[in-house]
């Protein structure tokens, strides 16, 4: 006979099971370990939690000492969005570079090697890949995180990425469903709206998600975006029509549905994280991602209690909460089994991604495109002056990860100097450069008029200027040499430096 105490205990454990919180620090706090013991089934890691692979392995081992089947999740896309290498820049180019090469075997191999490194550190759920079709070049939050603007290309690479990542025993989380590519607003700051017809949604946004689902993606992350053609009132994360109607029933997806960060303003500013979390689970989500900004015990307890109270008030069916918790536990079971299979002797070499491979640098080199201007001049042979025109980084990328080519050029050409500019300051650049050749480094120049103006003025004053574009490369080529890297990962900087020096 089930007692009230038993039911309360079950509700509490299920409510904890659906949360994916973060924390502050590089060691697990006591409150987190205590909640894992009480039923918390997932933990999210961010750059602030990681200093080295060894430290990360120790951290995940400590979490699993409390509970063997806890899911350890991370937002490791490679490219511009890295947590493993947040202080140095990624060893892997991002999706846009891979899409520009358009070799699905290369994409699979990169994802497999990235997965191997995650698994080696004890991470078993990666909130990647982005399967968004970047149809709006002014998109402030997706950009080079997308494989490209062609739905078919994005679809084949999303599927390859899922297969590669999961071959290493790390569950993929394909995002941001049903597609964040056609937005001009960052959902970290406000609620984006996509006004497209259903036919466009199916032919464009949904094509990559169908491919990822067919490839076996173990989880899908919802987007905080409003699509009136599907639901005129609620964003996708909170919409039964989107999560249950479209994703579950129409697309036949049976894996874990994870929300994007609930503290993002698109949700928290309108609904609050407690009500937003209840609505998300009721709509069909199974796991609540929170912890990018709110990373404390109070947040976990508030969300746990909000879910339990909603069940008791009849606002959230108990069966729905139980189903969501069961899906989280089922994924944890899969990762345990997959982790063991991927770690069998010879598994990595069988996948062609044995430790020590330079697959990331190889991919970055293949992605580089060089356009020769009307007055190309000679390759760089003496130390240049690097002018880095730096836009404000979006929250997903963060501003703590270094980017550019200055460090790599300094390695190849000792004496290289650099300056950072956040507005049109061409006279300052010319004065600082003196007689040195100028290398102007930009990121999405097409989205920043001041950046484009600076480039035009620099090239006019110094026709031998070399331009390195580390974003979408949507503006016309400028300069004696124009080098497009299709991303700002560390390996993209290496590849660009090699291209301008002829090494």
SVG drawing of the C-alpha trace seen along z (x, -y; Angstrom):
<svg xmlns="http://www.w3.org/2000/svg" viewBox="-6 -59 67 63">
<polyline fill="none" stroke="black" stroke-width="0.4" points="0.0,0.0 1.4,-3.4 1.4,-5.9 1.5,-9.7 5.1,-9.6 6.0,-7.2 4.2,-9.4 5.9,-12.5 9.3,-10.8 8.6,-9.6 7.5,-13.0 10.5,-14.7 12.9,-12.2 11.2,-12.6 11.3,-16.4 15.0,-16.3 15.6,-13.8 14.4,-16.2 16.7,-19.0 20.1,-19.6 21.7,-22.3 25.1,-23.9 27.3,-25.0 30.2,-27.3 33.8,-26.1 36.1,-23.3 35.1,-20.8 31.6,-19.5 30.0,-21.5 28.5,-19.6 25.0,-20.7 25.3,-19.2 26.6,-15.9 23.7,-15.8 21.1,-16.4 22.6,-13.7 22.2,-11.3 18.5,-12.4 17.7,-11.8 19.3,-14.5 20.1,-12.7 22.1,-15.3 24.7,-17.9 25.7,-20.6 29.3,-21.8 30.5,-25.1 33.9,-26.7 34.0,-28.0 34.1,-24.3 37.1,-23.2 40.8,-23.9 42.3,-20.8 41.4,-17.3 42.8,-15.7 40.8,-18.1 37.6,-17.4 38.1,-13.7 38.5,-14.0 35.4,-16.1 33.2,-13.7 34.6,-10.7 33.6,-12.5 30.1,-13.0 29.8,-9.4 31.1,-8.3 27.9,-9.7 25.8,-8.1 27.1,-5.9 24.4,-6.8 24.4,-10.6 24.5,-12.2 27.3,-14.8 26.4,-17.2 28.4,-20.0 28.0,-22.6 31.0,-21.6 30.3,-22.4 34.0,-22.9 34.8,-26.0 33.7,-29.2 31.7,-27.5 34.1,-25.5 34.2,-24.6 37.0,-22.0 39.4,-24.6 37.7,-27.8 41.0,-29.5 43.0,-28.5 40.5,-28.1 39.3,-24.9 41.4,-22.2 38.4,-21.6 36.9,-24.0 33.2,-24.6 30.2,-23.6 30.5,-26.3 34.1,-25.4 33.1,-21.7 30.1,-22.7 32.3,-24.7 34.5,-21.7 31.4,-19.5 33.0,-16.2 30.7,-14.2 33.3,-11.7 35.5,-14.5 32.6,-15.9 32.0,-12.4 35.7,-11.9 35.9,-15.3 32.8,-14.6 34.2,-11.2 37.5,-12.6 35.7,-15.3 33.5,-12.7 36.5,-10.5 38.0,-13.4 34.8,-14.1 34.3,-10.5 37.9,-10.3 37.0,-13.1 33.8,-11.4 31.3,-13.6 28.5,-11.6 26.0,-14.1 27.0,-16.9 24.6,-19.7 25.6,-19.6 25.4,-19.7 23.6,-22.8 21.3,-21.8 20.0,-25.3 19.9,-26.4 21.6,-29.8 19.2,-31.4 19.5,-34.8 23.1,-36.2 22.3,-38.8 21.6,-36.2 23.4,-37.4 23.6,-34.0 23.9,-31.2 26.2,-32.2 29.3,-30.0 27.7,-27.6 25.6,-26.4 26.9,-24.1 25.5,-26.5 22.4,-28.0 21.5,-25.0 19.1,-22.7 20.3,-19.6 24.0,-20.3 23.1,-21.0 21.1,-17.8 23.8,-15.5 26.4,-17.1 24.2,-17.1 23.6,-13.4 27.3,-12.7 28.1,-14.6 25.5,-12.7 26.9,-9.4 30.5,-10.4 29.8,-11.8 27.7,-8.8 30.3,-6.3 32.5,-7.5 29.8,-6.8 28.7,-10.4 25.0,-11.2 24.3,-13.9 21.8,-16.7 20.7,-18.1 19.6,-21.8 17.8,-24.2 14.5,-22.6 12.6,-23.5 15.3,-25.8 17.0,-29.0 18.6,-30.0 16.1,-32.6 16.2,-34.9 17.5,-38.5 17.2,-38.3 19.3,-36.4 17.0,-34.4 19.5,-35.0 18.2,-38.6 14.6,-38.5 12.1,-36.2 12.8,-35.7 9.9,-35.3 10.0,-33.5 7.2,-34.3 7.3,-31.5 4.7,-29.3 4.5,-25.6 5.7,-24.6 8.9,-26.6 9.4,-25.3 9.2,-21.7 11.4,-22.2 14.0,-24.3 14.2,-24.2 13.0,-20.7 15.1,-18.9 18.3,-18.7 16.3,-17.5 14.7,-14.7 18.2,-13.6 19.6,-13.8 16.6,-11.8 17.2,-9.2 20.8,-9.1 19.8,-8.2 20.3,-11.4 19.7,-10.5 18.4,-13.9 17.1,-17.1 17.2,-20.6 14.3,-23.0 14.6,-26.6 13.1,-29.6 11.5,-31.0 8.0,-31.8 6.7,-30.3 3.1,-31.5 2.5,-29.0 2.8,-26.3 1.8,-28.1 1.0,-31.8 1.1,-32.0 4.0,-30.1 7.6,-29.6 8.7,-26.2 10.1,-25.2 6.7,-25.7 4.5,-24.6 2.7,-21.2 2.0,-21.7 5.8,-21.9 7.2,-19.4 4.5,-16.8 2.6,-17.4 5.4,-18.1 8.5,-16.5 7.0,-13.4 4.0,-12.6 4.7,-14.0 8.5,-13.4 8.3,-10.2 11.0,-11.2 11.2,-9.0 14.4,-10.2 15.1,-12.8 13.9,-16.4 16.0,-19.0 15.2,-22.6 17.7,-25.4 18.7,-27.4 15.6,-28.4 17.3,-31.5 17.5,-33.0 15.4,-36.1 13.1,-34.7 11.7,-32.5 12.7,-33.9 11.6,-37.5 8.2,-36.5 7.2,-33.4 9.9,-33.1 12.0,-30.0 9.6,-28.2 6.5,-28.5 8.5,-28.2 9.9,-24.8 6.4,-23.5 5.0,-24.6 8.0,-23.0 7.5,-19.6 3.8,-19.8 4.4,-20.6 6.6,-17.5 10.1,-18.4 11.9,-15.8 14.9,-17.7 15.3,-21.3 18.6,-22.9 19.5,-25.6 22.8,-26.7 24.5,-28.9 23.6,-32.0 21.7,-30.5 24.0,-28.0 23.2,-27.4 21.3,-25.1 18.4,-27.6 17.6,-27.4 17.5,-23.6 15.2,-23.6 12.9,-26.3 12.5,-24.3 12.1,-21.0 9.4,-22.4 7.6,-24.2 7.3,-20.9 6.0,-19.0 3.5,-21.7 2.3,-21.8 1.6,-18.1 -0.3,-18.4 -2.4,-21.3 -3.3,-19.4 -1.4,-21.8 1.1,-19.1 0.0,-15.4 2.0,-13.2 2.3,-10.7 4.0,-13.3 6.6,-14.1 7.2,-10.4 7.6,-9.8 10.1,-12.7 12.2,-11.3 12.1,-7.8 13.5,-9.2 16.4,-10.9 17.2,-7.6 16.9,-5.7 19.5,-7.9 21.8,-7.5 21.5,-3.7 22.4,-4.1 25.5,-6.2 26.8,-3.7 26.5,-0.9 27.9,-3.0 30.8,-4.3 31.9,-0.7 31.6,0.3 33.6,-2.8 36.4,-2.2 37.0,1.4 40.6,1.9 41.0,0.7 37.7,-1.1 39.2,-4.5 41.5,-3.2 38.7,-1.3 36.9,-4.6 40.0,-6.3 40.2,-8.7 43.0,-7.3 44.6,-9.6 47.1,-12.0 45.4,-12.6 45.4,-16.2 42.0,-15.8 40.9,-19.2 43.8,-21.1 43.5,-19.1 39.8,-20.1 40.6,-23.8 43.3,-23.8 40.9,-22.4 38.3,-25.0 40.5,-28.1 39.8,-30.0 42.2,-32.6 41.1,-35.3 43.9,-37.2 43.3,-40.9 44.3,-43.2 47.6,-44.0 48.5,-40.8 52.1,-41.6 54.3,-38.9 53.4,-36.5 54.3,-37.7 58.0,-37.2 58.5,-39.9 56.6,-40.6 53.4,-42.4 51.0,-44.6 47.8,-42.7 44.7,-44.9 42.0,-42.8 38.5,-44.4 36.6,-42.8 32.8,-42.7 30.8,-42.0 30.7,-38.2 27.3,-36.6 26.6,-34.8 26.9,-31.3 30.4,-32.0 31.5,-34.1 34.2,-36.7 36.8,-34.7 37.9,-32.4 40.8,-33.9 40.5,-34.2 42.4,-35.6 45.8,-35.1 48.2,-37.2 49.5,-34.4 50.1,-32.1 51.7,-34.8 54.0,-35.7 55.0,-32.1 55.9,-32.0 57.2,-35.6 58.7,-36.7 58.2,-40.4 54.6,-40.5 52.6,-43.2 48.9,-43.5 46.2,-45.9 42.5,-45.4 39.9,-47.8 36.2,-48.0 35.2,-50.9 36.4,-52.6 39.9,-53.8 41.8,-53.6 44.2,-56.5 45.1,-54.7 45.8,-51.5 48.0,-53.2 49.9,-55.1 50.5,-51.9 51.5,-49.9 54.1,-52.3 56.0,-50.7 54.8,-47.2 52.4,-45.4 48.9,-45.3 46.9,-42.1 43.3,-43.1 41.3,-40.4 37.5,-40.6 34.5,-38.5 31.3,-38.9 32.2,-42.2 28.9,-42.2 27.0,-42.6 29.1,-45.6 29.1,-48.7 32.0,-50.2 34.1,-47.1 33.4,-47.3 34.2,-51.0 37.5,-50.3 38.5,-47.7 37.6,-50.0 39.7,-52.8 42.6,-50.6 42.8,-49.0 42.5,-52.5 45.4,-53.8 47.5,-50.6 46.6,-48.4 48.9,-45.7 46.7,-45.0 45.8,-41.4 42.3,-40.8 41.4,-37.7 37.6,-37.1 36.9,-34.6 33.1,-34.7 30.5,-34.0 32.5,-35.6 29.4,-37.3 31.0,-40.6 32.9,-41.1 36.6,-40.2 39.0,-43.1 42.7,-43.5 45.8,-42.2 44.8,-38.8 41.5,-38.0 41.6,-34.8 38.3,-33.3 38.5,-30.7 34.7,-30.1 35.2,-30.2 37.4,-31.5 38.7,-28.4 42.4,-28.2 43.0,-25.8 41.4,-28.2 43.9,-30.9 46.7,-28.4 45.4,-27.7 45.0,-31.4 48.6,-32.2 50.0,-29.4 48.0,-30.8 49.3,-34.3 52.9,-33.3 53.0,-30.6 54.0,-28.0"/>
</svg>
